[in-house]
Amino acid sequence: MTSTLTPAEAFPPGEYLRDELEERGWSEREFAEIVGRPAQAVSEILNGRKQIVPETALAFAEALGTSAELWVNLQAAFNLHEAKSNRPPVTEVTRRARLRSRVPVAELRQRGWLPDTNDLDALEGAVKELLGISDLDAEPQFAVAARRSNASVSFSPQQTAWLARLSRIAQARTVPAFDANSVCALAGDLAHRIHDPTDLGELESWLAEVGVILVTLLPLKSSKLDGAVMLLDDGTPVVGLTSRGDRMDGYVFTLLHELAHLCLGHLETVAVRADEDIVTATGLEGLEAEANRQAAEWVLPEETPLPTGRPSMSTILQIAGRHRVHASFVIGRIQRAREDWGLLRRSIPRVRPYITVEN
């Protein structure tokens, strides 16, 4: 007899054992004597009332010239078949795993974005409401460009949930009609308006005046997201910032980056799914690079000479005064140019104490 049999279908291992005994002409009692087991135990295995355990599988293998794995696998396959036949096509385990593949459920519960409930129907309904979808297999529809450190891959569940929450918050706010010319004029002047961190508290009202909703929403863990700009269904633009890093230069640069997408027309005719971000290019090409160049130009002209070596604060203040910007923006430009992220970091103010931050 072969020792590598794989059953084509699940059946009680006793049926296979009965065929083996009939082929050899052995009775139940005789086989029980051979394997040193009570005759009743062998009878119960033959009739499917008793399972084959590893010790019994070893004895059967020695008596019948098969492998012990054969009997263990026959029993396991039958047990699994029985378990499957008693389960619904979609189990609670499947539903719970599916939810967590869409959004980070545990973190969203902690943040209050989802109800703290184990009721799967209620939880699925809350996830669909958050994402604005009628079916969990559907994808949210966003007209969006996002500044993130993994822009070459699809949106993650954390990023999708954050964008959906941003949209929900923005929908509850109203601003005057969007004025593209005024937005671009504001963007060009913004760095000159911010004389110290307290001015950051004026950003929401400044943008609202030109028809743009600004929301600062704390990032989700491992989201790798700095900010995004999206259009609501009525065409109102929304800029969302995570304040990741909590530094004034990065916060304002990200804001200008998102405004650049608006001023450069990147969202005018774009309606994309959350897993098909319009911003896929990195480095020197693509929409992100174009928005970065425009944002940098609004802060400091590209031709601005930067000091060599490690600049003193007095040198930085001189450059800042010449261009009417806060010193942190000059430090940020030098850091990005040199990729020296430790440069005078302590001189850059924090952001969150001066702005309204949504949870």
Secondary structure, DSSP 8 states (H G I E B T S, - for coil): --S----SS---HHHHHHHHHHHHT--HHHHHHHHT--HHHHHHHHTTSS---HHHHHHHHHHHTS-HHHHHHHHHHHHHHHHHHTS-SS-HHHHHHHHHHHS-HHHHHHHTSS-S---HHHHHHHHHHHHT-SSTTS--EE-EEEEETTTTS---HHHHHHHHHHHHHHHT-------HHHHHHHHHHHHHH-SSGGGGGGHHHHHHHTT-EEEEB---TT--EEEEEEE-TTS-EEEEE--TT--HHHHHHHHHHHHHHHHTTTTTT--EETTS-S----TTSHHHHHHHHHHHHHHS-TT----SSS--HHHHHHHHHHHT--HHHHHHHHHHHHT-TTTTGGGS--SGGGS--B-
